Amino acid sequence: MSVGLTKGKADIDQRAALCALTLRDTFDKIKAFKAYLDTVTVADLEALTYTTTEANQLKSAFTDLDQLRTVYEGTGTRTPAYDYRTFAKLLTGVV
């Protein structure tokens, strides 16, 4: 009986798929949260007790993260543009 992390083929396949799925799902969450933040003003965030600096940092961070998402999806600017899902999606099966 092994203890801890195992290294069999099924274990490696599962971890590879989990990494790819987690990244995909995280980018989906980033896209959704960025869309929400686009509807919220700095003043709205200040009303929730964010400082002006914090509100701007939050909005800027998700602008940057969303730009990375677009590069990952192949819809953002990269010379040349590349869909990083080309091979990673192969690890996710039909999910």
OpenMM code with the backbone's topology and positions (N, CA, C; nanometers):
from openmm import Vec3, app, unit

residues = "MET SER VAL GLY LEU THR LYS GLY LYS ALA ASP ILE ASP GLN ARG ALA ALA LEU CYS ALA LEU THR LEU ARG ASP THR PHE ASP LYS ILE LYS ALA PHE LYS ALA TYR LEU ASP THR VAL THR VAL ALA ASP LEU GLU ALA LEU THR TYR THR THR THR GLU ALA ASN GLN LEU LYS SER ALA PHE THR ASP LEU ASP GLN LEU ARG THR VAL TYR GLU GLY THR GLY THR ARG THR PRO ALA TYR ASP TYR ARG THR PHE ALA LYS LEU LEU THR GLY VAL VAL".split()
positions = [
    Vec3(0.0844, -0.1177, 0.0000),
    Vec3(0.0000, 0.0000, 0.0000),
    Vec3(0.0888, 0.1238, 0.0000),
    Vec3(0.0598, 0.2147, -0.0917),
    Vec3(0.1381, 0.3378, -0.0962),
    Vec3(0.0728, 0.4451, -0.0093),
    Vec3(0.1546, 0.5320, 0.0364),
    Vec3(0.1068, 0.6425, 0.1186),
    Vec3(0.1385, 0.7726, 0.0445),
    Vec3(0.0425, 0.8636, 0.0417),
    Vec3(0.0659, 0.9921, -0.0222),
    Vec3(0.0411, 0.9882, -0.1717),
    Vec3(0.1095, 1.0728, -0.2413),
    Vec3(0.0921, 1.0903, -0.3842),
    Vec3(0.1406, 0.9675, -0.4605),
    Vec3(0.0561, 0.9150, -0.5467),
    Vec3(0.0940, 0.8006, -0.6283),
    Vec3(0.1284, 0.8472, -0.7687),
    Vec3(0.1989, 0.7611, -0.8418),
    Vec3(0.2494, 0.8014, -0.9730),
    Vec3(0.2063, 0.7082, -1.0849),
    Vec3(0.0961, 0.6392, -1.0685),
    Vec3(0.0468, 0.5528, -1.1742),
    Vec3(-0.0109, 0.6329, -1.2895),
    Vec3(-0.0306, 0.5673, -1.4025),
    Vec3(-0.0847, 0.6345, -1.5211),
    Vec3(-0.2182, 0.7017, -1.4917),
    Vec3(-0.3076, 0.6311, -1.4246),
    Vec3(-0.4388, 0.6884, -1.3931),
    Vec3(-0.4238, 0.8123, -1.3043),
    Vec3(-0.3290, 0.8076, -1.2108),
    Vec3(-0.3059, 0.9226, -1.1226),
    Vec3(-0.2545, 1.0423, -1.2026),
    Vec3(-0.1612, 1.0169, -1.2913),
    Vec3(-0.1052, 1.1237, -1.3743),
    Vec3(-0.2122, 1.1804, -1.4662),
    Vec3(-0.2921, 1.0925, -1.5280),
    Vec3(-0.4009, 1.1390, -1.6150),
    Vec3(-0.4995, 1.2254, -1.5371),
    Vec3(-0.5347, 1.1823, -1.4175),
    Vec3(-0.6301, 1.2566, -1.3365),
    Vec3(-0.5746, 1.3929, -1.2984),
    Vec3(-0.4484, 1.3979, -1.2573),
    Vec3(-0.3893, 1.5269, -1.2189),
    Vec3(-0.3775, 1.6191, -1.3397),
    Vec3(-0.3410, 1.5642, -1.4554),
    Vec3(-0.3295, 1.6457, -1.5768),
    Vec3(-0.4652, 1.7056, -1.6136),
    Vec3(-0.5695, 1.6233, -1.6105),
    Vec3(-0.7040, 1.6720, -1.6425),
    Vec3(-0.7496, 1.7757, -1.5406),
    Vec3(-0.7215, 1.7520, -1.4135),
    Vec3(-0.7616, 1.8456, -1.3093),
    Vec3(-0.6946, 1.9813, -1.3291),
    Vec3(-0.5664, 1.9808, -1.3639),
    Vec3(-0.4967, 2.1076, -1.3894),
    Vec3(-0.5612, 2.1821, -1.5061),
    Vec3(-0.5857, 2.1118, -1.6159),
    Vec3(-0.6440, 2.1747, -1.7342),
    Vec3(-0.7852, 2.2255, -1.7060),
    Vec3(-0.8648, 2.1458, -1.6366),
    Vec3(-1.0017, 2.1865, -1.6029),
    Vec3(-1.0036, 2.3057, -1.5071),
    Vec3(-0.9149, 2.3036, -1.4098),
    Vec3(-0.9088, 2.4126, -1.3127),
    Vec3(-0.8715, 2.5429, -1.3814),
    Vec3(-0.7744, 2.5376, -1.4713),
    Vec3(-0.7345, 2.6579, -1.5441),
    Vec3(-0.8493, 2.7095, -1.6300),
    Vec3(-0.9134, 2.6192, -1.7046),
    Vec3(-1.0267, 2.6581, -1.7887),
    Vec3(-1.1374, 2.7213, -1.7056),
    Vec3(-1.1733, 2.6551, -1.5957),
    Vec3(-1.2816, 2.7041, -1.5110),
    Vec3(-1.2449, 2.8367, -1.4437),
    Vec3(-1.1193, 2.8525, -1.4075),
    Vec3(-1.0750, 2.9774, -1.3470),
    Vec3(-1.0860, 3.0920, -1.4460),
    Vec3(-1.0460, 3.0689, -1.5703),
    Vec3(-1.0605, 3.1738, -1.6710),
    Vec3(-1.2077, 3.2072, -1.6954),
    Vec3(-1.2947, 3.1081, -1.6912),
    Vec3(-1.4389, 3.1349, -1.7049),
    Vec3(-1.4882, 3.2236, -1.5907),
    Vec3(-1.4401, 3.1961, -1.4691),
    Vec3(-1.4790, 3.2767, -1.3532),
    Vec3(-1.4236, 3.4181, -1.3648),
    Vec3(-1.3014, 3.4288, -1.4155),
    Vec3(-1.2416, 3.5609, -1.4363),
    Vec3(-1.3252, 3.6404, -1.5356),
    Vec3(-1.3655, 3.5777, -1.6439),
    Vec3(-1.4473, 3.6457, -1.7448),
    Vec3(-1.5786, 3.6954, -1.6841),
    Vec3(-1.6445, 3.6105, -1.6074),
    Vec3(-1.7724, 3.6476, -1.5466),
    Vec3(-1.7558, 3.7595, -1.4445),
    Vec3(-1.6517, 3.7499, -1.3618),
    Vec3(-1.6320, 3.8526, -1.2596),
    Vec3(-1.5906, 3.9850, -1.3230),
    Vec3(-1.5115, 3.9795, -1.4284),
    Vec3(-1.4732, 4.1012, -1.5017),
    Vec3(-1.5979, 4.1658, -1.5614),
    Vec3(-1.6880, 4.0871, -1.6153),
    Vec3(-1.8130, 4.1413, -1.6708),
    Vec3(-1.8933, 4.2117, -1.5614),
    Vec3(-1.8960, 4.1532, -1.4432),
    Vec3(-1.9635, 4.2179, -1.3308),
    Vec3(-1.8943, 4.3495, -1.2953),
    Vec3(-1.7616, 4.3451, -1.2823),
    Vec3(-1.6885, 4.4664, -1.2454),
    Vec3(-1.7059, 4.5776, -1.3475),
    Vec3(-1.7281, 4.5404, -1.4730),
    Vec3(-1.7518, 4.6410, -1.5768),
    Vec3(-1.8814, 4.7180, -1.5532),
    Vec3(-1.9728, 4.6613, -1.4758),
    Vec3(-2.1000, 4.7284, -1.4478),
    Vec3(-2.0957, 4.8091, -1.3189),
    Vec3(-1.9846, 4.7992, -1.2470),
    Vec3(-1.9713, 4.8633, -1.1164),
    Vec3(-1.8719, 4.9785, -1.1275),
    Vec3(-1.9079, 5.0922, -1.0742),
    Vec3(-1.8166, 5.2068, -1.0765),
    Vec3(-1.7265, 5.2048, -0.9538),
    Vec3(-1.6221, 5.2857, -0.9597),
    Vec3(-1.5350, 5.3018, -0.8431),
    Vec3(-1.6172, 5.3552, -0.7259),
    Vec3(-1.7079, 5.4460, -0.7535),
    Vec3(-1.7944, 5.5001, -0.6474),
    Vec3(-1.8805, 5.3904, -0.5845),
    Vec3(-1.9297, 5.2990, -0.6663),
    Vec3(-2.0077, 5.1863, -0.6126),
    Vec3(-1.9225, 5.1038, -0.5168),
    Vec3(-1.7996, 5.0791, -0.5544),
    Vec3(-1.7097, 5.0007, -0.4691),
    Vec3(-1.6731, 5.0787, -0.3422),
    Vec3(-1.6562, 5.2090, -0.3574),
    Vec3(-1.6276, 5.2922, -0.2400),
    Vec3(-1.7439, 5.2865, -0.1413),
    Vec3(-1.8646, 5.2781, -0.1920),
    Vec3(-1.9819, 5.2667, -0.1050),
    Vec3(-1.9806, 5.1360, -0.0257),
    Vec3(-1.9046, 5.0394, -0.0750),
    Vec3(-1.8900, 4.9113, -0.0038),
    Vec3(-1.7669, 4.9113, 0.0871),
    Vec3(-1.7094, 5.0272, 0.1072),
    Vec3(-1.5941, 5.0548, 0.1940),
    Vec3(-1.4575, 5.0271, 0.1309),
    Vec3(-1.4521, 5.0063, -0.0006),
    Vec3(-1.3225, 5.0025, -0.0671),
    Vec3(-1.2688, 5.1448, -0.0739),
    Vec3(-1.1390, 5.1599, -0.0636),
    Vec3(-1.0800, 5.2905, -0.0898),
    Vec3(-1.0748, 5.3090, -0.2409),
    Vec3(-1.0519, 5.4304, -0.2839),
    Vec3(-1.0397, 5.4567, -0.4280),
    Vec3(-0.9271, 5.3732, -0.4870),
    Vec3(-0.8165, 5.3669, -0.4169),
    Vec3(-0.7015, 5.2886, -0.4637),
    Vec3(-0.7366, 5.1410, -0.4733),
    Vec3(-0.8015, 5.0876, -0.3711),
    Vec3(-0.8409, 4.9464, -0.3722),
    Vec3(-0.9371, 4.9167, -0.4859),
    Vec3(-1.0334, 5.0033, -0.5068),
    Vec3(-1.1316, 4.9830, -0.6134),
    Vec3(-1.0637, 4.9825, -0.7498),
    Vec3(-0.9747, 5.0776, -0.7708),
    Vec3(-0.9017, 5.0835, -0.8975),
    Vec3(-0.8103, 4.9629, -0.9162),
    Vec3(-0.7472, 4.9187, -0.8097),
    Vec3(-0.6612, 4.8008, -0.8180),
    Vec3(-0.7413, 4.6753, -0.8509),
    Vec3(-0.8580, 4.6620, -0.7894),
    Vec3(-0.9445, 4.5473, -0.8157),
    Vec3(-0.9861, 4.5444, -0.9625),
    Vec3(-1.0317, 4.6575, -1.0124),
    Vec3(-1.0757, 4.6650, -1.1517),
    Vec3(-0.9586, 4.6427, -1.2470),
    Vec3(-0.8426, 4.6991, -1.2152),
    Vec3(-0.7244, 4.6818, -1.3002),
    Vec3(-0.6754, 4.5375, -1.3004),
    Vec3(-0.6776, 4.4750, -1.1833),
    Vec3(-0.6322, 4.3360, -1.1743),
    Vec3(-0.7162, 4.2458, -1.2633),
    Vec3(-0.8469, 4.2666, -1.2620),
    Vec3(-0.9319, 4.1806, -1.3438),
    Vec3(-0.9292, 4.2178, -1.4906),
    Vec3(-0.8923, 4.3401, -1.5207),
    Vec3(-0.8674, 4.3757, -1.6605),
    Vec3(-0.7463, 4.2986, -1.7104),
    Vec3(-0.6406, 4.2955, -1.6300),
    Vec3(-0.5200, 4.2206, -1.6673),
    Vec3(-0.5485, 4.0707, -1.6775),
    Vec3(-0.6175, 4.0166, -1.5776),
    Vec3(-0.6486, 3.8733, -1.5798),
    Vec3(-0.7348, 3.8370, -1.6999),
    Vec3(-0.8270, 3.9257, -1.7344),
    Vec3(-0.9128, 3.8978, -1.8489),
    Vec3(-0.8338, 3.9053, -1.9798),
    Vec3(-0.7346, 3.9927, -1.9863),
    Vec3(-0.6489, 3.9964, -2.1047),
    Vec3(-0.5729, 3.8650, -2.1188),
    Vec3(-0.5243, 3.8114, -2.0069),
    Vec3(-0.4569, 3.6818, -2.0107),
    Vec3(-0.5533, 3.5733, -2.0580),
    Vec3(-0.6780, 3.5812, -2.0108),
    Vec3(-0.7794, 3.4846, -2.0554),
    Vec3(-0.7953, 3.4904, -2.2063),
    Vec3(-0.7997, 3.6106, -2.2618),
    Vec3(-0.8187, 3.6211, -2.4067),
    Vec3(-0.6996, 3.5648, -2.4831),
    Vec3(-0.5804, 3.5788, -2.4278),
    Vec3(-0.4637, 3.5175, -2.4923),
    Vec3(-0.4748, 3.3653, -2.4839),
    Vec3(-0.5141, 3.3149, -2.3680),
    Vec3(-0.5337, 3.1709, -2.3491),
    Vec3(-0.6350, 3.1163, -2.4488),
    Vec3(-0.7424, 3.1909, -2.4732),
    Vec3(-0.8477, 3.1465, -2.5648),
    Vec3(-0.8138, 3.1703, -2.7117),
    Vec3(-0.7092, 3.2456, -2.7361),
    Vec3(-0.6721, 3.2737, -2.8739),
    Vec3(-0.7467, 3.3907, -2.9340),
    Vec3(-0.8178, 3.4679, -2.8524),
    Vec3(-0.8911, 3.5839, -2.9025),
    Vec3(-0.8207, 3.7148, -2.8709),
    Vec3(-0.7146, 3.7086, -2.7911),
    Vec3(-0.6415, 3.8283, -2.7521),
    Vec3(-0.5195, 3.8491, -2.8389),
    Vec3(-0.4561, 3.9626, -2.8169),
    Vec3(-0.3401, 3.9995, -2.8958),
    Vec3(-0.2169, 3.9236, -2.8499),
    Vec3(-0.1606, 3.8557, -2.9416),
    Vec3(-0.0324, 3.7883, -2.9264),
    Vec3(0.0166, 3.7703, -3.0677),
    Vec3(0.1418, 3.7933, -3.0886),
    Vec3(0.1926, 3.7828, -3.2252),
    Vec3(0.2742, 3.6560, -3.2388),
    Vec3(0.2215, 3.5589, -3.3112),
    Vec3(0.0853, 3.5507, -3.3636),
    Vec3(-0.0114, 3.5055, -3.2539),
    Vec3(-0.1405, 3.5343, -3.2720),
    Vec3(-0.2410, 3.4896, -3.1752),
    Vec3(-0.2401, 3.3374, -3.1693),
    Vec3(-0.2598, 3.2833, -3.0534),
    Vec3(-0.2541, 3.1384, -3.0336),
    Vec3(-0.3577, 3.0972, -2.9305),
    Vec3(-0.4338, 2.9950, -2.9600),
    Vec3(-0.5319, 2.9416, -2.8671),
    Vec3(-0.4626, 2.8400, -2.7777),
    Vec3(-0.4338, 2.8791, -2.6555),
    Vec3(-0.3647, 2.7907, -2.5622),
    Vec3(-0.4478, 2.6688, -2.5238),
    Vec3(-0.5745, 2.6684, -2.5612),
    Vec3(-0.6588, 2.5520, -2.5333),
    Vec3(-0.6367, 2.4390, -2.6327),
    Vec3(-0.5652, 2.4651, -2.7410),
    Vec3(-0.5493, 2.3668, -2.8480),
    Vec3(-0.5132, 2.2291, -2.7941),
    Vec3(-0.4152, 2.2245, -2.7072),
    Vec3(-0.3745, 2.0948, -2.6534),
    Vec3(-0.4281, 2.0716, -2.5127),
    Vec3(-0.4417, 2.1765, -2.4325),
    Vec3(-0.4914, 2.1591, -2.2949),
    Vec3(-0.6320, 2.1018, -2.2928),
    Vec3(-0.7149, 2.1389, -2.3927),
    Vec3(-0.8521, 2.0873, -2.3940),
    Vec3(-0.8551, 1.9367, -2.4193),
    Vec3(-0.7507, 1.8858, -2.4770),
    Vec3(-0.7442, 1.7415, -2.4985),
    Vec3(-0.7319, 1.6652, -2.3677),
    Vec3(-0.6844, 1.7327, -2.2634),
    Vec3(-0.6693, 1.6696, -2.1338),
    Vec3(-0.7994, 1.6669, -2.0533),
    Vec3(-0.9012, 1.7399, -2.1006),
    Vec3(-1.0231, 1.7529, -2.0213),
    Vec3(-1.1331, 1.6555, -2.0618),
    Vec3(-1.1089, 1.5762, -2.1619),
    Vec3(-1.2106, 1.4795, -2.2035),
    Vec3(-1.3349, 1.5499, -2.2525),
    Vec3(-1.4497, 1.4987, -2.2162),
    Vec3(-1.5765, 1.5534, -2.2643),
    Vec3(-1.6396, 1.6489, -2.1652),
    Vec3(-1.5730, 1.6760, -2.0539),
    Vec3(-1.6280, 1.7631, -1.9488),
    Vec3(-1.6192, 1.9070, -1.9937),
] * unit.nanometer
topology = app.Topology()
chain = topology.addChain("A")
for resn in residues:
    res = topology.addResidue(resn, chain)
    for name in ("N", "CA", "C"):
        topology.addAtom(name, app.Element.getBySymbol(name[0]), res)
